[in-house]
Amino acid sequence: MKKIGLIFICAFLGSALRLSLTAWTAPHHYLTILAINVMGSFCLPLITGALPLLWPVSPATVTGLSVGLVGSFTTFSTFTVDAVTLFHQHAAWLAGGYVLSSLVLGWAAAAVGIAGSRRLVKRGHSA
């Protein structure tokens, strides 16, 4: 029950943060969604990899942060709808660039997050 409660609270926070950021940058929120998804790709491996090894956090906390916070903060569906909308607005190059940059930057952010997580864990175990 604790895990579900933490997911609920963290999901509320993540979705509220995403809503605030996209509202702040409206009506052209494409770069905001890109930045949000890249940040999520970076943060998720830190939360699931380094956090539980470096600090005494419960598995419920890790799940709440990863599934709830990062899962609700990032948004694949908004990214997809935005890309299709750009395409239908006859901005095929922009849509393609948006999709490609999202994939490349997301992959790179995840790779840096995983490497950072490993480095933090290695440093934490040698201290």
Buried (B, 14 or more C-beta within 10 A) or exposed (E): EEBEEBBEEBBEBBBEBBEEBBEEBEEEBBEBBBBBBBBBBBBBBBBBBBBBBBEEBEEBBBBBBBBBBBBBBBBEEBBEEBBEEBBEEEBEEBBEBBBEBBEEBBEEBBEBBBEBBBEBBEEEEEE
